[in-house]
Amino acid sequence: MQKSRIYKFIILFGMWILLVVSLGCMKPYVPQKYPIEKGATPNFTSSKPIAIFNAIKDTPKEVVIGYDIYKGDLSAYTQTAVQVLKDELDKKNIRVVDEATKKLKLEVTKVSLFQPYMDVWRSTVVLKAETGLGYSKEYEGINNAYLLYTRSLDGAITRAVTAMLNDTNIINYISK
């Protein structure tokens, strides 16, 4: 009888510890800007300014990524994509303003993270872009990083923006 109670206590205590540890270990991550490599996007320019928007800025969407131990806000991931795009357009001498007749809305719709090998992290980010003319497409950025999951996530955002800037429909819209 006494062993049964001790056994039940140990099981319940173990389950409680697992619950506390799993909830306490969720680490929020706010992605950082990682610049697009020189030559990764075609050369183009525009004489007209463009407005770039975070399509989910006012409604944060929290997601759990990477074995349920990391969490992120899709609005923050989208804002990082907006900043990467603004920096790249600035390098091309394209003016980005708050209000313009040309508009481009961005939204990160999916983020995933896993470890295919012992010390390698692989991230996938899906970025949806919509022009002011109604053209809409999703772009996937996949990035591997050694040891640092943060670098993997940052690089995946940059790769998704790079893919978007290689789409001739997006280039034509921005450059007109």
VOBA-1610 file (N, C-alpha, C; in pm, whole numbers, padded with zeros to 5 digits, always signed):
BEGIN
Met+00082-00119+00000Met+00000+00000+00000Met+00088+00127+00000Gln+00191+00130+00085Gln+00280+00244+00096Gln+00359+00263-00035Lys+00406+00154-00096Lys+00480+00162-00222Lys+00393+00217-00333Ser+00267+00184-00333Ser+00173+00231-00434Ser+00157+00384-00425Arg+00149+00438-00306Arg+00133+00582-00287Arg+00261+00656-00329Ile+00375+00599-00293Ile+00502+00660-00332Ile+00516+00659-00484Tyr+00480+00547-00546Tyr+00486+00534-00692Tyr+00395+00639-00758Lys+00273+00654-00710Lys+00180+00754-00765Lys+00235+00894-00748Phe+00294+00921-00629Phe+00351+01053-00604Phe+00465+01082-00702Ile+00551+00984-00722Ile+00664+01002-00814Ile+00614+01028-00956Ile+00515+00953-01000Ile+00458+00972-01134Ile+00396+01111-01147Leu+00314+01152-01053Leu+00250+01284-01058Leu+00353+01396-01050Phe+00450+01381-00961Phe+00555+01481-00949Phe+00635+01492-01079Gly+00666+01379-01140Gly+00737+01378-01268Gly+00659+01446-01378Met+00528+01420-01383Met+00443+01484-01484Met+00437+01635-01461Trp+00431+01676-01334Trp+00427+01818-01302Trp+00557+01886-01345Ile+00671+01821-01318Ile+00801+01876-01358Ile+00808+01889-01511Leu+00763+01788-01584Leu+00763+01795-01731Leu+00677+01909-01781Leu+00562+01930-01721Leu+00473+02039-01761Leu+00539+02174-01736Val+00594+02193-01618Val+00660+02320-01585Val+00778+02345-01677Val+00858+02244-01700Val+00976+02260-01786Val+00935+02289-01929Ser+00835+02218-01981Ser+00796+02240-02121Ser+00734+02377-02140Leu+00657+02426-02044Leu+00599+02559-02058Leu+00702+02668-02034Gly+00792+02644-01942Gly+00893+02743-01909Gly+01003+02753-02012Cys+01019+02653-02096Cys+01128+02653-02193Cys+01090+02714-02326Met+00967+02757-02343Met+00931+02819-02469Met+01002+02954-02478Lys+01089+02966-02574Lys+01170+03085-02586Lys+01117+03172-02700Pro+01072+03294-02671Pro+01029+03380-02780Pro+01151+03431-02857Tyr+01139+03438-02988Tyr+01248+03488-03069Tyr+01197+03595-03163Val+01260+03711-03157Val+01230+03820-03250Val+01341+03819-03354Pro+01307+03794-03480Pro+01410+03781-03583Pro+01484+03913-03607Gln+01608+03899-03649Gln+01693+04013-03680Gln+01712+04023-03831Lys+01742+04146-03876Lys+01768+04167-04018Lys+01899+04102-04057Tyr+01894+04029-04166Tyr+02015+03973-04225Tyr+02017+04022-04369Pro+02116+04099-04410Pro+02113+04163-04542Pro+02119+04064-04658Ile+02059+04105-04768Ile+02064+04027-04891Ile+02204+04039-04951Glu+02258+03926-04995Glu+02393+03927-05053Glu+02396+04009-05182Lys+02505+04076-05202Lys+02523+04155-05324Lys+02515+04064-05446Gly+02437+04104-05545Gly+02422+04027-05667Gly+02314+03920-05662Ala+02246+03906-05547Ala+02143+03803-05533Ala+02010+03845-05596Thr+01997+03974-05626Thr+01875+04023-05691Thr+01916+04101-05816Pro+01829+04102-05917Pro+01863+04175-06039Pro+01864+04327-06016Asn+01935+04396-06103Asn+01938+04542-06096Asn+01811+04597-06159Phe+01744+04683-06085Phe+01629+04758-06138Phe+01615+04883-06055Thr+01540+04978-06107Thr+01521+05104-06037Thr+01380+05155-06062Ser+01345+05262-05995Ser+01214+05324-06013Ser+01223+05472-05979Ser+01153+05552-06057Ser+01150+05695-06028Ser+01035+05729-05932Lys+00943+05634-05915Lys+00828+05658-05826Lys+00850+05586-05693Pro+00810+05650-05583Pro+00826+05585-05452Pro+00727+05470-05433Ile+00755+05386-05336Ile+00668+05273-05305Ile+00647+05268-05154Ala+00530+05223-05114Ala+00499+05203-04972Ala+00498+05053-04945Ile+00569+05011-04842Ile+00577+04870-04803Ile+00504+04855-04671Phe+00411+04759-04663Phe+00329+04741-04543Phe+00343+04600-04485Asn+00335+04595-04354Asn+00323+04470-04281Asn+00173+04440-04276Ala+00129+04337-04348Ala-00015+04308-04359Ala-00077+04261-04228Ile+00003+04218-04131Ile-00054+04171-04004Ile-00004+04251-03885Lys+00036+04372-03908Lys+00096+04454-03803Lys+00002+04473-03683Asp-00126+04494-03708Asp-00218+04523-03598Asp-00275+04399-03530Thr-00252+04282-03588Thr-00306+04160-03528Thr-00196+04056-03516Pro-00118+04063-03408Pro-00009+03966-03391Pro-00061+03822-03392Lys+00011+03736-03461Lys-00024+03594-03468Lys+00094+03516-03414Glu+00079+03464-03293Glu+00188+03389-03232Glu+00186+03245-03281Val+00303+03192-03311Val+00315+03054-03355Val+00422+02984-03273Val+00409+02854-03262Val+00510+02772-03196Val+00589+02703-03306Ile+00720+02712-03297Ile+00806+02656-03400Ile+00913+02570-03336Gly+00964+02475-03409Gly+01080+02399-03366Gly+01058+02313-03244Tyr+00993+02200-03261Tyr+00975+02102-03154Tyr+00899+02160-03035Asp+00817+02258-03058Asp+00735+02319-02953Asp+00816+02383-02842Ile+00939+02425-02870Ile+01017+02491-02766Ile+01051+02635-02801Tyr+01023+02678-02921Tyr+01046+02815-02961Tyr+00914+02874-03008Lys+00892+03000-02979Lys+00771+03063-03028Lys+00807+03195-03094Gly+00721+03238-03181Gly+00745+03362-03251Gly+00615+03427-03290Asp+00623+03554-03318Asp+00507+03633-03359Asp+00521+03658-03510Leu+00424+03611-03587Leu+00433+03627-03733Leu+00440+03774-03773Ser+00380+03861-03693Ser+00389+04004-03721Ser+00534+04052-03711Ala+00607+04003-03612Ala+00748+04041-03598Ala+00832+03985-03712Tyr+00802+03861-03754Tyr+00874+03803-03867Tyr+00846+03884-03994Thr+00720+03925-04011Thr+00684+04006-04127Thr+00755+04141-04122Gln+00761+04202-04004Gln+00828+04331-03991Gln+00975+04321-04028Thr+01038+04211-03992Thr+01177+04190-04031Thr+01189+04179-04183Ala+01095+04108-04246Ala+01095+04098-04393Ala+01077+04236-04456Val+00989+04317-04399Val+00968+04454-04449Val+01099+04533-04441Gln+01169+04522-04329Gln+01296+04594-04312Gln+01403+04546-04409Val+01411+04415-04430Val+01508+04361-04526Val+01478+04415-04666Leu+01350+04417-04703Leu+01310+04468-04834Leu+01340+04618-04846Lys+01307+04694-04744Lys+01335+04839-04747Lys+01485+04865-04764Asp+01567+04790-04692Asp+01712+04808-04704Asp+01761+04777-04844Glu+01707+04671-04904Glu+01749+04633-05040Glu+01703+04738-05142Leu+01581+04787-05128Leu+01533+04891-05221Leu+01613+05019-05203Asp+01653+05049-05081Asp+01736+05166-05055Asp+01870+05153-05128Lys+01926+05034-05130Lys+02053+05010-05202Lys+02035+05034-05352Lys+01914+05014-05401Lys+01884+05034-05543Lys+01835+05176-05570Asn+01843+05263-05470Asn+01799+05403-05479Asn+01650+05415-05512Ile+01571+05323-05460Ile+01425+05330-05475Ile+01370+05384-05344Arg+01296+05493-05354Arg+01243+05557-05234Arg+01127+05476-05176Val+01135+05449-05046Val+01028+05383-04974Val+00969+05487-04879Val+00838+05508-04893Val+00768+05609-04812Val+00649+05545-04742Asp+00588+05620-04650Asp+00473+05566-04576Asp+00346+05559-04661Glu+00328+05656-04749Glu+00211+05659-04838Glu+00256+05683-04981Ala+00209+05599-05072Ala+00242+05613-05214Ala+00133+05545-05296Thr+00129+05576-05425Thr+00031+05510-05512Thr+00069+05364-05533Lys+00199+05335-05532Lys+00246+05195-05541Lys+00256+05139-05401Lys+00187+05027-05378Lys+00188+04964-05246Lys+00225+04817-05259Leu+00296+04768-05160Leu+00333+04628-05154Leu+00309+04580-05011Lys+00219+04483-04996Lys+00188+04427-04864Lys+00260+04294-04848Leu+00324+04276-04732Leu+00394+04151-04703Leu+00331+04085-04581Glu+00334+03951-04582Glu+00286+03875-04467Glu+00359+03741-04460Val+00425+03716-04348Val+00484+03584-04325Val+00370+03495-04280Thr+00344+03389-04357Thr+00230+03302-04328Thr+00270+03172-04259Lys+00400+03137-04267Lys+00443+03011-04207Lys+00591+03019-04169Val+00622+02963-04053Val+00760+02954-04007Val+00779+02813-03952Ser+00883+02746-03995Ser+00913+02614-03938Ser+01062+02604-03910Leu+01094+02522-03814Leu+01231+02506-03771Leu+01251+02362-03727Phe+01355+02297-03776Phe+01387+02163-03726Phe+01536+02137-03743Gln+01580+02028-03682Gln+01720+01990-03683Gln+01739+01862-03762Pro+01775+01871-03890Pro+01794+01748-03969Pro+01918+01671-03929Tyr+02016+01741-03874Tyr+02140+01679-03829Tyr+02173+01734-03691Met+02268+01673-03626Met+02297+01705-03487Met+02316+01855-03460Asp+02400+01923-03535Asp+02432+02063-03508Asp+02381+02159-03615Val+02291+02114-03698Val+02241+02197-03807Val+02093+02226-03786Trp+02057+02353-03800Trp+01916+02394-03794Trp+01870+02431-03934Arg+01750+02390-03969Arg+01691+02425-04099Arg+01559+02498-04073Ser+01548+02615-04134Ser+01426+02695-04121Ser+01363+02716-04256Thr+01231+02721-04254Thr+01153+02756-04373Thr+01059+02869-04336Val+01060+02972-04418Val+00969+03085-04400Val+00892+03103-04530Val+00760+03116-04519Val+00677+03144-04635Val+00630+03288-04625Leu+00661+03366-04727Leu+00629+03509-04732Leu+00530+03534-04844Lys+00418+03594-04811Lys+00317+03630-04912Lys+00333+03778-04943Ala+00337+03809-05072Ala+00346+03948-05116Ala+00225+03978-05204Glu+00171+04097-05188Glu+00057+04140-05270Glu+00080+04284-05316Thr+00073+04305-05448Thr+00092+04439-05503Thr-00039+04517-05497Gly-00028+04645-05521Gly-00146+04731-05525Gly-00237+04700-05643Leu-00186+04625-05740Leu-00267+04586-05856Leu-00334+04451-05837Gly-00312+04388-05720Gly-00378+04261-05691Gly-00297+04136-05718Tyr-00176+04151-05772Tyr-00091+04034-05792Tyr-00047+03983-05655Ser-00062+03854-05633Ser-00028+03795-05504Ser+00044+03662-05526Lys+00149+03639-05447Lys+00223+03514-05459Lys+00296+03488-05327Glu+00317+03359-05299Glu+00395+03320-05181Glu+00534+03278-05224Tyr+00632+03315-05141Tyr+00772+03284-05168Tyr+00828+03208-05048Glu+00905+03105-05077Glu+00960+03023-04970Glu+01109+03050-04955Gly+01149+03071-04831Gly+01290+03087-04800Gly+01334+02973-04710Ile+01435+02898-04752Ile+01487+02786-04674Ile+01633+02816-04642Asn+01670+02801-04517Asn+01806+02831-04477Asn+01855+02732-04372Asn+01978+02688-04387Asn+02045+02602-04289Asn+02151+02683-04217Ala+02167+02655-04089Ala+02273+02722-04012Ala+02332+02624-03912Tyr+02459+02635-03895Tyr+02531+02550-03801Tyr+02516+02606-03660Leu+02467+02527-03569Leu+02453+02556-03426Leu+02345+02658-03389Leu+02330+02766-03462Leu+02240+02874-03421Leu+02106+02870-03494Tyr+02000+02836-03422Tyr+01867+02837-03483Tyr+01827+02979-03521Thr+01877+03079-03448Thr+01843+03218-03477Thr+01894+03259-03614Arg+02014+03219-03645Arg+02073+03251-03776Arg+01996+03181-03888Ser+01949+03061-03858Ser+01870+02986-03955Ser+01739+03060-03987Leu+01672+03108-03884Leu+01546+03180-03904Leu+01568+03313-03976Asp+01668+03388-03933Asp+01698+03517-03997Asp+01729+03499-04145Gly+01810+03398-04176Gly+01847+03372-04315Gly+01730+03328-04400Ala+01637+03253-04342Ala+01519+03208-04417Ala+01431+03327-04457Ile+01419+03425-04368Ile+01343+03546-04402Ile+01409+03618-04518Thr+01540+03634-04510Thr+01614+03702-04617Thr+01602+03627-04749Arg+01607+03495-04744Arg+01594+03416-04868Arg+01454+03429-04929Ala+01352+03441-04845Ala+01216+03459-04897Ala+01203+03597-04965Val+01259+03699-04904Val+01257+03833-04966Val+01337+03832-05095Thr+01449+03763-05097Thr+01531+03752-05218Thr+01453+03683-05330Ala+01382+03576-05296Ala+01299+03507-05396Ala+01194+03601-05454Met+01133+03682-05367Met+01031+03778-05413Met+01093+03880-05508Leu+01213+03928-05476Leu+01277+04029-05559Leu+01335+03971-05689Asn+01323+03842-05708Asn+01362+03779-05835Asn+01241+03744-05920Asp+01121+03777-05873Asp+00997+03755-05948Asp+00979+03871-06044Thr+00970+03841-06174Thr+00959+03948-06274Thr+00833+04031-06256Asn+00724+03972-06205Asn+00602+04050-06181Asn+00624+04154-06071Ile+00694+04118-05968Ile+00726+04213-05859Ile+00822+04320-05910Ile+00925+04278-05983Ile+01022+04374-06039Ile+00951+04474-06129Asn+00865+04425-06219Asn+00793+04515-06310Asn+00702+04611-06232Tyr+00637+04563-06128Tyr+00549+04650-06050Tyr+00629+04760-05979Ile+00740+04721-05918Ile+00820+04821-05846Ile+00884+04921-05942Ser+00931+04875-06056Ser+01006+04962-06147Ser+00920+05050-06235Lys+00790+05025-06245Lys+00704+05109-06329Lys+00674+05241-06262
//
